[in-house]
Amino acid sequence: MNIKYVNTNIIAKDCKSYEKTRLFYKAMGFKPLEVFKNYWDENDPCLFMVNI
């Protein structure tokens, strides 16, 4: 089984570059799995996406 994952910023919903990044990952088949609230910083939650 080949599992790929990516981490991206989730709080920056208004930021066009992060929005484009999330759309790109979704287009590549990645699906949101979990948000880690303290992965980088408590004010900077991380969206963990996987592609199986």
Phi and psi restraints in degrees (value plus and minus 20) as a CYANA .aco file:
   2 ASN   PHI    -129.4   -89.4
   2 ASN   PSI      89.2   129.2
   3 ILE   PHI    -130.0   -90.0
   3 ILE   PSI     106.4   146.4
   4 LYS   PHI    -133.8   -93.8
   4 LYS   PSI     128.0   168.0
   5 TYR   PHI    -161.5  -121.5
   5 TYR   PSI     135.6   175.6
   6 VAL   PHI    -157.9  -117.9
   6 VAL   PSI     134.1   174.1
   7 ASN   PHI    -138.2   -98.2
   7 ASN   PSI     116.8   156.8
   8 THR   PHI    -166.3  -126.3
   8 THR   PSI     144.9   184.9
   9 ASN   PHI     -94.6   -54.6
   9 ASN   PSI     115.2   155.2
  10 ILE   PHI    -125.7   -85.7
  10 ILE   PSI     -45.2    -5.2
  11 ILE   PHI     -94.8   -54.8
  11 ILE   PSI     -43.0    -3.0
  12 ALA   PHI    -102.0   -62.0
  12 ALA   PSI      30.9    70.9
  13 LYS   PHI     -84.1   -44.1
  13 LYS   PSI     -47.9    -7.9
  14 ASP   PHI    -106.5   -66.5
  14 ASP   PSI     -29.0    11.0
  15 CYS   PHI    -104.3   -64.3
  15 CYS   PSI      97.3   137.3
  16 LYS   PHI     -81.3   -41.3
  16 LYS   PSI     -56.0   -16.0
  17 SER   PHI     -87.5   -47.5
  17 SER   PSI     -60.5   -20.5
  18 TYR   PHI     -90.5   -50.5
  18 TYR   PSI     -55.2   -15.2
  19 GLU   PHI     -82.1   -42.1
  19 GLU   PSI     -63.5   -23.5
  20 LYS   PHI     -84.5   -44.5
  20 LYS   PSI     -58.1   -18.1
  21 THR   PHI     -82.8   -42.8
  21 THR   PSI     -67.4   -27.4
  22 ARG   PHI     -83.0   -43.0
  22 ARG   PSI     -59.9   -19.9
  23 LEU   PHI     -84.9   -44.9
  23 LEU   PSI     -58.4   -18.4
  24 PHE   PHI     -81.8   -41.8
  24 PHE   PSI     -68.6   -28.6
  25 TYR   PHI     -80.4   -40.4
  25 TYR   PSI     -62.2   -22.2
  26 LYS   PHI     -81.9   -41.9
  26 LYS   PSI     -60.9   -20.9
  27 ALA   PHI     -84.6   -44.6
  27 ALA   PSI     -47.1    -7.1
  28 MET   PHI    -106.3   -66.3
  28 MET   PSI     -16.5    23.5
  29 GLY   PHI      77.3   117.3
  29 GLY   PSI     -15.3    24.7
  30 PHE   PHI     -97.4   -57.4
  30 PHE   PSI     123.6   163.6
  31 LYS   PHI    -143.6  -103.6
  31 LYS   PSI     120.7   160.7
  32 PRO   PHI     -81.6   -41.6
  32 PRO   PSI     114.0   154.0
  33 LEU   PHI    -132.3   -92.3
  33 LEU   PSI     -71.0   -31.0
  34 GLU   PHI    -178.9  -138.9
  34 GLU   PSI     131.2   171.2
  35 VAL   PHI    -126.1   -86.1
  35 VAL   PSI     105.0   145.0
  36 PHE   PHI    -121.3   -81.3
  36 PHE   PSI      91.7   131.7
  37 LYS   PHI     -92.0   -52.0
  37 LYS   PSI     -43.8    -3.8
  38 ASN   PHI    -141.1  -101.1
  38 ASN   PSI       3.6    43.6
  39 TYR   PHI     -83.7   -43.7
  39 TYR   PSI     -72.9   -32.9
  40 TRP   PHI    -118.7   -78.7
  40 TRP   PSI     -68.6   -28.6
  41 ASP   PHI    -185.4  -145.4
  41 ASP   PSI     132.4   172.4
  42 GLU   PHI     -83.8   -43.8
  42 GLU   PSI     -41.2    -1.2
  43 ASN   PHI    -118.0   -78.0
  43 ASN   PSI     -12.3    27.7
  44 ASP   PHI    -160.0  -120.0
  44 ASP   PSI      50.2    90.2
  45 PRO   PHI     -86.4   -46.4
  45 PRO   PSI     130.8   170.8
  46 CYS   PHI    -129.3   -89.3
  46 CYS   PSI     110.9   150.9
  47 LEU   PHI    -113.7   -73.7
  47 LEU   PSI     102.3   142.3
  48 PHE   PHI    -119.4   -79.4
  48 PHE   PSI     100.6   140.6
  49 MET   PHI    -139.7   -99.7
  49 MET   PSI     124.8   164.8
  50 VAL   PHI    -146.8  -106.8
  50 VAL   PSI     135.2   175.2
  51 ASN   PHI    -155.1  -115.1
  51 ASN   PSI      94.1   134.1
